[in-house]
Amino acid sequence: MTSFLVKRVLWSIPTLIGVTILTFLLIHIAPGGPAQALGGEKATPAQIAHLTHVLGFDRPLAEQYALWANALVHGDFGFSYIQQAPVRDLIAQRLPQTLLLMGAALLLSIVIAIPLGVYQAYRQNSVFDRTASSFVFLAWSMPTFWFGTILIALFAVTLRWFPVGGLQTIDTIAFDWPSRLAHLAMPASTLAIVSVAGWSRYIRGSMVEQLREDYAQTARAKGLPQRTVLFKHVLRNALIPFITILGSSIPLLFSGAVITEQIFAYPGMGQLFWQSAVDRDYATLLGMTVLTAILVVLGNLAADLAYGIVDPRVRYE
C-alpha cells in the first residue's frame, strides 16, 4: 500500500504542473486583464499600459509563470489587486463554506441515490421502477439555475419554510447551526439533484447486473432473506465501481457550486470564482484553480484507496 501511495503522489505532480501551465496560459491570453479592471472604463490606454508595467504583466509569460510558480511552491498564492488582499486569505475565508455545501450535497446524494437505486433494482421493471426512472431522467435534464429558482419561489417565497439565501441569519450568534442548516438546505438540494439522478441510475444498473451473478443466485437458493442478499452480498459488490464516481465528483460539485452559490448568494468559493472571473482577477482565479486541481487529485487517490476497503481482493503490492 505504501508503494502505491508513493507512485500515485509522484504521478500527480506532473498532472498538477500541467494544470498550472495550461490555466496560466488560458487566463493570460483572455482579453482584458487586471490592469484594465483596475483602471476602469474611463482609463486611457496610457494609464492601462502604466498599470500593466507596474503590475508586471508586460513581462514574458515564461518569466511571469516562473515567478508565480516559485511563490506557489512556498505557499504564496499571490495577491489580488482587485480586492487588495492575499489570495490565500480570500480562499481561507470562502473554502470552509464551500466544503460544507459540497459535503452536505454529497451526503444528501448518497443517502437518496443508493437506497433509490437498490429498491429500483429490487423492483425492476415495476411501476415504481418506471416512475422513479422518469423522475430521475427529468432531474438529470434540469438546469441547476432553473431548479434553484424553483426552490426559491416555492419554499422561500410561497411557503416561507427556508430563507432565500446567504449563510445564516444576520442577527444570530457567530455560528448558529439551526440557522446554518436552514440556509444550507436549498443550495445543497440544488447541488445534489444531478448527482442523485446519475448515481441512482448507476447503482440500479450495477445492482441488476450483480443480482444475475451466480453468487447471488446461490445465496437465494440457500434460503437467505432477500434483505441479506441485497445489502450484505450484492450491494457491496455493486458499490466497488461506484467509488470511482465518488472520487471524480469533486470537480463536478465545485463547478456546480459556482452557479448554485450565485443563485442563493452563498458566500463560498463558487461565488468568489464567479466574481473573480468578472473582475479579471488573475491571481485569485489561478489560486482557486490550483486548489481545485489538488482536491481532484486527492479525491481520486482516496477513491483508489477505498477499493481496498470495499473489496479485500484488491491488492496494490
Secondary structure, 3 states (H helix, E strand, C coil): CHHHHHHHHHHHHHHHHHHHHHHHHHHHHCCCCHHHHHHCCCCCHHHHHHHHHHHCCCCCHHHHHHHHHHHHHCCCCCEECCCCEEHHHHHHHHHHHHHHHHHHHHHHHHHHHHHHHHHHHHCCCCHHHHHHHHHHHHHHHCCHHHHHHHHHHHHHHHCCCCCCCCCCCCCCCCCCHHHHHHHHHHHHHHHHHHHHHHHHHHHHHHHHHHHCCHHHHHHHHCCCCHHHHHHHHHHHHHHHHHHHHHHHHHHHHHHHHHHHHHHCCCCCHHHHHHHHHHHCCHHHHHHHHHHHHHHHHHHHHHHHHHHHHHCCCCCCC
